Amino acid sequence: MGLNSRPPASPSSPAVTSAVRQDFPETWIWSDVIANSDGSYHLKVKVPDTITSWVASGFSVNQEVGLGLTESSAKITVIKPFFISLNLPYSIVRGEEFALQVTVFNYFGQDLETEIKLLASTYFKIIKCDNKQLQSTDVIKNIQVANNDGKSVYFWVVATALGQIPIEVSAHAGLAADAMKATLLVKPEGQTQSYGTSQFIQISPGKSFETDFQVALPSNDTYVAGSAVIEFSVVGDIIGSALNNIDNLLKMPYGCGEQNLLHLVPDVFLLEYLTKSGQLTNEFDQKAKEFIIAGYQRELTFQRTDGSFSAFGNSDKAGSVWLSSFVIKCFHQAKEYIPVEDSKIAATMEWIIGLQGTDGTFAEPPEGKVIHTDMQKNPTRLANSINNANKYLENNFHSYSNDPYALAIISYALHKSGSLKLTDTLALLDKLAINKDGVTYWKKDVIESTSEGIWRGPYSQAKSYNIEIASYVLMVYAEKKDISKSLPILKWLIKQRNAFGGFSSTQDTVLGLEALASFATLVSGSGGTGITVTVSANSGSYVNTFDSITKENALFVQSVQARQHFHLFFNLPQTINSVKVIATGDGAALVQLNVRYNVNNANKNQFLLLDLSTTTLNKTLNLTLTASWNGSEVTGMVVVEINILTGYSLLDDGNFIQQIGSTFKKVEKSSNKVVIYLDELNAKPLKFTVGMVEELKIANVKPALVKVYRYYEPGTQATGFYSTSSGQTWEVACPQCCP
């Protein structure tokens, strides 16, 4: 029986109900299977709720006949004679108002009187047309839908809660019915800030550990109410949080050759550690190798025709000695786990050797750009494997007796070469070390820019170069199996990690994880019988005891999270709130606190200047950005991130950016953001315009964030907000909502 031959609905027929459709995957089946002896395999699965056509193809591998491909794809169409479709934005900012479009499709064989209901929710309010007031009740609209046609109705919605909020709509027409549930991401206003800290715990039988963490939020005039998210996590292995976030170690773009290594290198360290500690699972082994292969293949796209590597490959004027050396090290380490072309490494080594001076040092080519300014400021930092360079380090390390950054890299190089001078460089580092509260660290003296408008939490992350210093020294002591020297450095380094297990930039994350893996390998297998961690807050009104941490679950991250307005943890904002952590048992664990919140003000920087302006014409908005740098040192790579206003999209004519007097190295765009890479920023203002067009009717559009920052020092940043000047009421934005 065809779709149009079904019996017509009768007004006297009892109304039917429909299961709520809410399973809408973008892809459906992606499976590896073992076929039967006759080459067949039967897979029984539930069809998703999407009204669409699914196209399936496949391939097979056999030891005798090799690779087999399907000659043609299979197709299955999912259809209902009566169904609804929702059109809503992927995300909005709290307080923004939008029109939810509900379209009813009728292939039932006759015209249908249809009732559409938007169910009430505590997460949003709806305009009710009879009184034109926002209400938290069901809103019903009735329409007639012609046979073989579709018709739309509109509901004006204002989201009042944060997070993923459910929206459920139903349609009834006698014997026909359908219902859908979709989710809408509601983000807080302003810009997101965060802080956190970690504590490495070691206790023996009969002992206990107790400490307090502090939590605070900005004052009410800048803090976005309800935006705070407080998370506590515990894990029995210092590598555990990185393992659980291996594809998201940094909240930063990955568009250049050096940043891409973050998809390759950490997996190598983690695989090595898990293998040596006997904790490697087939699942992680497969996942990590997939990342390594993808990172390796992508990195090859940044290799230049002369064998060198640079941030953007052949589009750069010259290769980078520092990056090329870094890539060689990474590729050599990756060879343990994936096939790597030796010819690629050899070509890079020949290029580097050709740049070596008679004194054993290496210099960047004149046309090369400064990527990582601290790593490239001194050419001695670029050598660690060639005899002449090693002699240079041995003969000249005293010249850097007051520079802990240089001494740390020199010490690492001398350690790798087995030099007897290592004892002398470590002694110099000991003199420069800061030993405080059971931790050891170093600080490089630099002129730091100051930012206005940034509230500082009770815990702040160290600068990238200080994290790198500690990482190099920790690797030396860990590989020397010196636990007493390693442990205080480890405790400090752990405190600097972000919520995802990384640090602040690509380089310090790669080095930091390598150092942590070196120490973890040193002490693997020395854990106790188990440790129990309890956190309590708000004078004991909130208590959570995590599952006992044992060797079997040491890599599993346990966490508890609360949004501030749920009052699970605190009645914030107040001046200071104390969170108590108590651990008992026998063993070690890592306890981490992360606090994320939004502020509604921009931050200015004394050296990094940013100016924004907008113009509008009909549905088009042009954002003009001007940025400059008046600091004394070279910025290195600079990144510009532009968030798109809700309801807008970039002009699709390929000319969404009009550039004035500057050249971008790379531009990446997505549906809600534009990321622009610059070799550097200087005193000459960079000026360009980004064009956008209104796609959805949104009222009370909230300002969108623009951020400019030094990639290797993300704390050196300037932010600003822009918005549309075309404020409009819901009656103007959506006359169809209450016709």
Buried (B, 14 or more C-beta within 10 A) or exposed (E): EEEEEBEEBEEEEEEEEBEBBBEBEEEBEEEEEEEEEEEEEEEEEEEBBBBEEBEEEEEBEEEEEEEEEEEEEEEEEEEBBBBBBBEBBEBBBBBBBBBBBBBBBBBBBBBBEBBBBBBBBEBBBBBBBEEEEBEEEEBEBEBEBEEBEBBBBBBBBBBBBBBEBEBBBBBBBBBBBBBBBBBBBBBBBBBBBBBBBBBBBBBEEEEEBEEEBBBBBBEEEBBBBBBBBBBBBBBBBBBBBBBBBBEEBBEBBBBBBBBBBBBBBBBBBBBBBBBBBEBBEEEBBEBBBEBBBBBBEBBBEBBBEBBBBBBBBEEBEBBBBBBBBBBBBBBEBBBEBBEBEEEBBEBBBEBBEEBBEEEBBBEBBEEBBBBBBBBBBBBBBBBBBBEBBBBBBBEBBEEBBEBBBBBBBBBBBBBBBEBEBBEBBBEBBEEBBEEEEEBBBBBBEBEEBEBEEBBEBBBEBBBBBBBBBBBBBBBBBBBBEEBEBBBBBBBBBBBBBBBBBBBBBBBBBBBBBBBBBBBBBBBBEEBBEBBBBBBBBBEEEBEBEBEBBBBEBBBBBBBBBBBBEEEBBBEBBEEEBEBBBBBBBBBBBBBBBBBBBBBBBBBBBBBBBBEBEBEEEEEEBBBBBBBBBEBEBBBBBBBBBBBBBBBBBBBEEEEBBEBEEBEBBBBEBEEBBBBBBBBBBBEEBBBBBBBBBBEBBBBBBBBBBBBBBBBBBBBBBBBBBBBBEBEBEBEEBBEEBBE
